[in-house]
Amino acid sequence: MSLHFATREIGSLAKPSWRVKAFAGRPIEERDITEAKRWGARLALAGHEEFVQKLETGTAGLGEIDDWAVRYALALLERAGLDVVYDGEQRRTEMYDHVADFAGGFEPRGTVRSFDNKYYVKAAVVEGPSVPGPQDVEEYEFVRAQTDRRVKVPLTGAYTMVDWSYDEHYSGEGALGASAERRQDARRRFVSDVATSVISPNVNGLVESGADWIQIDEPAAATKPEEVGLVVEGFNLATRGAKATKSMHICFSDYSALWPAVLELEDCLELQLEFANRDSRELGRRDEDRPGYAPTLALFRDYGYPNVGLGVLDIHSDFVEPAELVRDRILYAVDVLGDPERIQVNPDCGLRTRSWDVVYDKLANMVAGTRLAEEDLGG
């Protein structure tokens, strides 16, 4: 069997301007129509002409606009050549809001900045969280019906939901003066309840509906190194027993903080991590050529963690990585880990901060570079 590195997206893409304006109640302008036409034609998206006409005449409903945003995003990912896709989270507001707005037990407390002038509405947990049922089944089923590629569903993890929330329930009265042991116990109960009562019902509902790959996103995983064990507990509780491929995505962290705790992740295919953002743009396969990869890959090698989702695209830059650079990043990882079967390929993180033109070129080159790596290895 020939060698094949699966290429995947991580999660978010920017939403088309016509989708954003429609949901904000703002008028769709001629330039928005032009973009809908241009991308529909570029992606050879069947039926887009009729949809564009509805945008022009103002007869497209919000549900239809949402559906077409998904179709456009999937077509972009497929046309770029990815093996595994989702919809760029076109129906979701923001990864934290998406969950907090749906779950009971959370109350909004105001808007805070996350990064790059991106914001989310931070909530407080005021009672034990719960959900009326799985959240993303309809979203998944629509995506599944639109593509013949493998689908990977991204979900915000329990620990990140906890770390990004105010706690007005678990810590109780006098939390500021509470003992360290009491604070730790409150934190653990909060993570456990979110994992079992919010995330797990969604995971199980998705798997029952046919989803065979669940990606748990934990951007807060290394924020407090002493709590990485809680990240692991949250993953295990949320996904335990689910008959699907399971993986964890973590980005822009001190990854040394993750070990050895991540060795206790149960049935986790891989850690999908950011590397390219801290790497050189020069070609080469020596340690000094790949400063963004050497330290973290050494952790995988030294601790024996099985697999890595290798970030090869810097999502914070419009720099379009040449295919040869992607190739060398992959081949360097193979050299360090000693087994190409331990590696699959993705961007560092979601690409929502980049324009679709940049995203397309980056992803197309990622796929081309991956194929070059396979050729070099005799795949």
N, C-alpha and C positions, 0 to 999 in steps of 0.2 A: 504494500500500500504506500503510495507516494506521500511525502510530507506535506502537510497543509496547516498553516497558522490561521486560525479563524480570526477574521477582522470584525470588530464590533464598534458601535457607538457606546457612550457611557450613559447619557440621559438627555439633557435639555438641548434644544435648538431655539434660536430666536423665533418669535411668532411673526408671521407676515403682517405688514402694516395694516392691511385691510381687515385682518382678524382683530388686531388690537383696537383699531378705531371703532369697529362695529360694536364690540363689547363695552367700549367706553362711552358709547352714544355720540361719537364724533363723526362728522361727515367723511365719507370715503372720497378721496380726491383723485384727479386724473392720474397723478403719478402712482397712486396705489393700484389703479386699474392696469396701468402700463406694466407694473411689476408682476401682477397676476398673469397677464398675457405672456410676458417674457419667460417667466419660470414655467408656466404651463407648456409652452412650446419647447423650451430647452429640455424639459424632462419627458417630452412626448406623453403627457398625461391625458389619457383618454377622457373625453367629456368636459375638459376644462373650458372650452369655448362657450358652452351653454352657461356654465357657472359665471364666467366673466361677464356675460350679457346680463345676468341677474345682478351682479355687482354694479354694473353701469346703470341699470334701471332702478336700483334700490329695492328689488323684489326678493333678494336672498335673505332668508330668515337666519337668526343666530345659530340655530341648530345645524342648518345647512352649511353655514360659514365654518362652524367648528369642524364638521365632517371633512370639508375640503381642506382645511388647514392640516388635518391629519394626512389626507391623501397626498398633498404637496410634500410634506415632510418625509413621508415614507418613500415617495418617488425620488427625492433627492438622495436619500441614503442608499437606495437600491441602485440608482444610476451611478453613484460613486463607486459601487461595487462591493458594499459591505455584505458579509455573510450573515450577520445577526443584527436585527434592527428593533427599534420601537418607533414611537411617533414624535420624538422630541418633546414630549410632555406638553403637547399643544393645548390640551384641555385643562391643564393645571395652572394655578396662579403662581405659586412658589412652593418649594419642596416642604417647607414647614407649614405655611398657611394651609396647604392642600389637606394636611392631616388634621391640624388643630381646628379648622373650620368644620370638619365633618364629625369629629369625636365630641362626645359629651364630656363635661368635666373641665373644659378649658374656656376661659373668658379673655377676650382681647384687652391688652393694656397699653397699646400704642405702637407706633412705628419706630423701628431701630435699624441702623445701618449694618449690613453684613460685610460686603466688600465691594470695591469698584463702584461706589455710589449706587449699589443695589440695596434694597430695603425689604424688610418683612414685618408683618404685624406680630409683635411678640405677645404671647398669651400667658396667663397664669393658670396653673391647675388649682381648682378650688374644691374639687371632690374627686373621688376615684374615677378615672377616665373609662369610657366605654364607647362602643359603636353599635348601631342597630343591625349591622351586618357587614359583609365585605364591601369595600369602597370602590374598587377599580375593575370589577368584573365586566361591566358594560364597555368601559374604555378598552380593556384588553380584547374583548370579543370583536369589537369593531376593527381594531388593528389586525387581529388574526385573519379577518375576512378580506383584508385589503392586500395581503402579501403572501408570497410563497416562500419567503425566507424564514429562518428560525427567529423566534421572537423572545426577547429578554425584557422582563418587566422590572423597572426600577421602583423601589419603595424606600421612603425615608425610614431610617432605623430608630429603634426605641431610645438609644442613648442620646442621639442628636436631638430628638424631640424633648427629652428631659433637660439636656444641657442648655437648650435655647429657650426654655420656659422659666417663668418665675414659679416658685413653689409656695403656694399659700394654703397647702393642705397637709402634706406629709411631715413637714418640719414642725408644725404645731406652734403653740404659744411659746414665746421666749426663744425662738430659733437662734437668734444672734448669740445668746449665751449658752446654747446647748453644747454638750460635750461632743468631741470629735466622733465618738462611737455612735452617739444619737444621730448626728448629721449623716454619717455614713449609712446607718440603717434606714433613714428616711430616703436617702438617695437610691438605695438598693430597692426599696419597696416601690418607689416611683418608677424606676426602670422596669421592674418586674411587671407592674400593672400595665404599663404602656405596651410592653412586649406581648403579654398574654391577652389583654382585653382590647387592644387597638390594632396592632400590627398582625398578630397571628390570625385573627378572623379574616383579614384581607388576604394573607398568604394562602390560607386553606381554601377560601372561596375561589381564588384565581386558579389554584392547582386543580380543584374540582371542575373548573370550567375548561381545563385543557392546557393551562400555562405550564411549560416544562422548564422554565428558567426564571428564578427570582433573584434580582440583584438588590442587596440591602446597602443603602447609601449612608455612610457614617462620617460626614465631614468633620464632626466634633471629636472623633475618636481619640486623638492624641492631645486634645486641649488640656486635659488634666492627666498627666501620665500615671498618677496613682490610681486612676479610675478605669484604666484600659480593661481590667477584669470585668467591669460592669458592661463595657461595650460587648465583650464576648458573651456574658450572661444574657444580654438583651437579644443578641443574634440567635443564640441557641434556643431560648424560650420562644422566640417569634417563629422560628422555622422548624422546630423539632417535629419529626414525623411527616413533614411534607415530602411527597414523592416527586421531587423535581431537582434539577441542578440548582445549587445555591452558591452565591458568591457575595463578596463584600467589596464595595468601593470606598476608598479613603483618599482624600486629596490634600496637598499642601500642608504637610505635617512633618514633625520630626519622627520619622518612621522607626528610629531606634527605640522609641518609647513603647512600641507595639509588642516587642519581644521580651520575655517568652510567652506572654499572656495569650497571643493569638494562636499558639499551638493547641489551645484548648477549644478552638472553634470546632463545632461538630458538623461533619459532612459539608464542609465549605470547599468548593472546587478550587477557589483561588482568591487572592487579594488583588484587586485592580487598582493600581497606584499611579501617581503622577511622577514622572521622571524628566520629561523633556524641558519643562520650565526652568530647571536648574542645570541644564546641560549645555555643552558647547554646540555651535552650529557647524563645526568643522567635521570632515570625514575622518574615519579611523576606528580601529577596534582595540586599541591599547587602553589601559586604565586611565592614562593621562588625557586621552582623546574623549573619554566618556565620563567626565566628573559628575554628571547628574545621575549616573547609573551605578557607578562602582560601589559607593557605600551601602546602598539599600540592597542591591543584588547580593552583596557579600553576606548580609543578614539572612537572606533566603538560603544561600549556600551553607552557611555555618550552622544555622538552626535546623536545616533540613525541611523547611516549609515546602510543601509539594509544588505549587504552581503560582505563576504570576501573570496578571493581566498587565502587559507592558505598555505604559503610556509613552507614545512616540510623537505626539503632536502637542505643542505648547498652545493651550487654548487662550492664553492672555496676550497673544501677539498675532498680527496679521501676516507675519512671516510664514510663507508657504514652504514647508520642509521639502527639499528635493527627495525624490524617491531613493537616491543613493544614500542620503543621510538616514532615512528610515531603515534601509537595509542594514547599515552599519550598526545602528542601535540594536536591532534584533540580533545580528550576528554576535555582537559583543555579549548580549545576554546569554546566548547559547554557549559562548566560550566560558562564561563564569559558572553557569549552572550545569553545564556538561550534558544537557539533554534537551533537545528542541521540543520534546513532547510536554515539557513543563511551562511552555510559553505560548500565550496568545496575544493579540495585538489590538490596542485601542488608543484613542486620544487620552491625554492626561485626565480630563474631566469632561463635563458637558460643554457644548460649544455655543451656549446661548449669548455670550458676549460678542460674538463675531457675526459679520454679515453672511448671508447665504452664499454669496460669491466666494468669499474666503473659505467658508466651511467646505464647499464643494471641492475647491482646488486642494485643500489640505487632505480631505478624506480620499480623494482620487489618488493623490500621491502616496498616501499611507498604504492603500491597496497595492499600488504599483511597486512600492518599495518592499512590501511583504512578499510579493511574488518574486522579486529579485533575490531576496534572502533564501527563499525556497530553492531557487535555481542554484544558488551558490552552494547550498547544502545537498544538492543532488535530488531535490524533491520533485 
